[in-house]
């Protein structure tokens, strides 16, 4: 069974060939289209494949509202971090759901790739039930 993660960004226009070519880990990538619309992409890292699914724009707001509820229920280490996290989340305009096949590798290479991917996009990553900022700081972590 595959593992999952999500990447939250404010500017999807950065996604393109120029961006993907910055990653030496990417062996190959291929866009997923339906009816002429970009729906996502598959990234081959050699040791794993990640299917990145672009959330439809009409689903993003409801998803973010639910995700905000999750963040508030889990909490942060302090109120400043909570306010910062919620502020960052409210800037999100684009959500990428990630399906990792076969799973996250034991060496952590897939996790590091996703964190680096989000870093270059100034994004947030939801991985292992935690929210991680663009710079690698864990903002939300279940007890």
N, C-alpha and C positions, 0 to 999 in steps of 0.2 A: 504494500500500500504506500502511496506517495505521501510526502510531507508537504506542508503549506506554509506560506508566508505572504505578506502584503507590503507593498511600497506605496507611500502617500506623498504626492508631489503637487506643487502649485503651478508648474509650467511644463505641460506636456510637449511643447514645441521643441524642447531640447532633444527629444528622442529621435534619432535618425542615424544615418550611416556615420557621420562625423563623430557622434557620441560613442557608438558601438565600437568603432575602430580604436578607441582609447584603451580598450581592455585586451591585454595580451592573453588572458585566460579564455576568451571566447574563441572557440575553434570554428564555429559556424553559427549563423543566425538566419532565421527565415520568418518573414511576416505571415500572419494569419489574417486573411481577408474574407469578408462575406458581403456579397452585393456591392463590391467596390469600396467597402468601408474597412478600415484597419480595426481588427478585433483583438490583436495581440501579436505575440511572436514566440518562437521557440529558440532558446539559446542552448547550444551544445558547448559544455565546458570540458568535454573529454571524459571526465570522471562522473558527470551527471548531466542531465538535461532538465532545463527549467522552461516550463510553458508559462509565459506571462500573458494573462488575460486582462484586457482593458475593460474596466467596469463601464457599462453604458452610462452616459451622462445623466439620464433621468433616474438612475438608481443611486448616484453618489450622495446626494444630500441625506436621504434616509439612512444609508449606510453610515455616514459620518455621525449622524445623531445617535445611532445605536452604539457606535464605537466610543463616542464621548461618554455615554452611560457606562460602558465597560471601564473606561479609564477612571471615572469617578468612583465606581464601585471597588476597584482594585486599589486606587490611591497611589500617591507618590510619596517620596521620603519627606517632603515638606510642602507647604502651601505654595511657595514660590515656584517650585518645580511643576506642581499641578497647574497653576495659572499659565506658566510658560508652555506646557504641553498642550493645554486646551487652545491657547492662542495659536500655536503652530498648526494644530489640527484644523482650526477655522480658516486657515489660508489655503488648505488643500482644495484642488480643483480636479485632481485626476488620481484614480486608484488603480493599482496594478495587482491583481491576484496572482500569486506564484504557486505553481504545482511543481515540486521537485521530484524527479524520478532518477533512481529508484527511491532514495531517501537522502536526508542530510548525511554527508560522509563523516566518519569518525574523526578525521583530521581537521574538520571545520573549514575546508576550502570553499564549500558552497556558501556557508554562512559569511565568510570573509568577502566573497564575491558580491553577495547581496548588500552587505554593508558598504562596500566600496561603490557599488552601483548607486545606492541611495545618497552616499556622500557627494558624488559628482552632480547629483540632481538637487542637492540641498533638501533631501526628503527625510521622511520618517520611515522606519521599518517596523513591522509587527512580525515578530519571530519568536518562537518558543514561549508564547503567551506574554511576551514583553514588548514594550515600545522603546525603540532605540533611535536616538537623534542622529542627524547627519554626521556628527563628529564621533560617534561611537558611545556616547553617554547613554546609559540606561535610564530612561525617564520613568517607566512604569514596569514594575515586576511583581507578580503575585507573591504572597508570603510563602 
